[in-house]
Amino acid sequence: MNDFFSTYGSLIVMMVQAGLLGLSLYFPLQAGQLSLATPGFYALGGYVAAILLTNPAFSGLRETLGNGMFPLTWLVAALLSGVLGLVLGLPALRLRGIYLALATIAFVQIMQTLALNLKVTGGAIGIFAIPQAFGFERPLQYLWLFGPLLLLTLLFARQLSRSRVGRAFHAIREDELAADAMGINPTHYKVLAFVIGAVLAGLVGALSAPFLNTWNAKQGTFDASIAVLAFVLIGGSRHLWGPVVGGALLTAVPEVLRFLADWRLVINGLVLVVASLYLPQGIVGAFERWRRPAPPRRPADLPPVTAAEGRP
């Protein structure tokens, strides 16, 4: 058992991490918004943590706070991501559909370009030797950070869906014009959903920088946007557990099949194609449909009763 966890400890943590990133996209989708900005906020949170934990300008603060520096990086990353999400969301969320997707892809590309050219981010090389959170010695120990965050996020999302805000999200997703006519402000709620997703992605980035021990511009790319979108679509975009299941599956398959060399990528692609064709509601959606009892069968059609037959 110890050999298993030592071998797959990093993979287990990465599966939970992928589920969290999928959930950061789940919130805008609940309000009917196809946002691909998650990797941009994820990269921002990671750079915040990497800079605060390694830059000589903050050495005095690190000596004063000790391990308290790690929660500070989470807080700063979440706040900056939320503010940037608000600034980006106010103009961008007036767009719809593919136009919003293109705008958020442009945001990811801008963030990557800045990371490649700014001195504070280490340029193309990035930032190395990021201290391990709380002196962790094994990758699996990061489950003490990612695990509670996943549970809290799931609980928050569940309560949100049952609240007035969650019902407003669903109304906007189903029919924005009808929701507006009923007194729901679509822009307000769409920006709120976007900011929630941005805060979560930034927080995951801040947790991931010490876990990976290095951070560079490859963390926030267009490819990462498509990967996160695949997590949600394959798992089930309308189900709370969908992004978690999809993220865990699509993260685990290439790693578990690594012994197949390049063929593992072919199998990963086949999983995507098959799931897209035969599981349009995602894996969780298909499971719930299978688990749901079949509707009662209607009785066989009987010959009509004539007026004479109906008399007592």
Steps between C-alpha positions, in 0.01 A plus 500: 500500500784739581654427161169581332467839668864585443460417129161656439491766771562783253238362262236482774561863591493601134164327456353705784664813359344432158160458661534840667596664172198339338278641774641849436355473148180340631385822671493721185335215310220496758421852386519399135846648437766309307814642660845363421682739733571246777870438408565875502381537860669173594831634365447831681448326834808286448716801416374686807601208722833446322599867521400541865682180597825557309551869418769663720276804544272294727773322699429706812131420482578130458726500805234674707204282399673163458242243387238772522638623168317221317147602607595857412584394143161328473322814619690734269454269201126469564457877540701589189321238295162624620583863420637411158198279437272793580697737275500249215146377555318832490580568131557144379177349633294727280610259228338162448587157371807466284580871528538471877716189454726692261527793742602273788751317278650841420530565874691174547734592214561847647583350839742255339669779302544710815644201685751444221620859496488628857815476709312431824350182352838365387419539130502184292702314766251562778547477876678205659566366851162596641490385865277205582186598692539451875816297440319212329736223396268281289263603220208311655513735800352770278168319529475673836468823299326401178261252663329743742487764227318253272253405772432864589454589133254216447306601811499864391383411148224279637369767735533763229287298258222487760513872575339795327830571323522144368144512371584827325803331338283218370232737373759699304649180359163374379369827355677829565224715349233333712716537812547870424125540456445347845721763663831311509801712404694271263819708500517508880463124540725410207780717641447343843532147357809604305665651810428187708670286237795741480554499877497120511746471208736754658488317832577167332797665326635629832478150647657343191816711479664346811370157399671522158805678646525709182274734305523629144292622208406143398255488790255735327460422130227450242559123521427517872172682425388218272608239755291661776203527265537128424494423875158661527345371178615139544399490865169683451461877487160505675594278790696607804722191500553513124810724497654296784446166325609634161810668639606192695443266206675708234793561733538137601465327161821638338705439815374149572562403137844657486654155441334505156717795399339706223205263473367637828425828324303310236297326770442832676370643174271199450355554849417859404341400169295213642378705795403789273304274264327265742485702823362842398404576861839389628598202709310614810193583291502153345538337841209696646282414200588133546432512873171685463204256499328459167166680468197275553380338183162610373238223485441351160242680293154360567208514258278801563200444723174564319215690655298181535784320674551788736144499634441328834 
